[in-house]
């Protein structure tokens, strides 16, 4: 099972944070045989906050390149504390899912409101392709 971790940030405000949190994500990926990719800057747009959309560009590029594994996105302010967590074991048997994300705190909960700061997307699932293209 292929797992790729992604992080991104603008080159100014959040870059120092990404340099710190990225160390934990890189360490985890290396320890468990996963891949890691990060991007500093803005892929589309010009304001620093436009870097929030980099994840869409990064995931779409992976999809276009034919990557069909899991992509795990973490915001620049997210880090991995549990370095021993077995993500492959957690994902085993979940290939029928397109997206794994934490719900937002809406009351009542709404299926479409998720926390997009940390999520896993199965780029081998047809619904994941639809999510990225729409």
C-alpha angles and dihedrals in degrees: 000000000000118000123182123186118211132193132169141176141167113272095247122031102029100026094093090051092049090051089058101039092040089064091063093046093047091048091051093046092048093047093052101036097254127136127246131203129175135179129201116198137031122303095189128012131018111248116092091241089060086078085080086076094053090092090064092051092046094049093044090051090052091050093048090049088056100253108159102176132094119292116200114199122199125182117235089259092056125090138175114249101167099067091173096056110124103225093175090057090047092051094044108112093016097096087111088068123085098193138017113195139147116254121247116244096255116146110244096029113246118207093223097050109088137156103255095190093090124017143138120226125192104221090190091066120091092223091056088057090051091048091054096043097049 
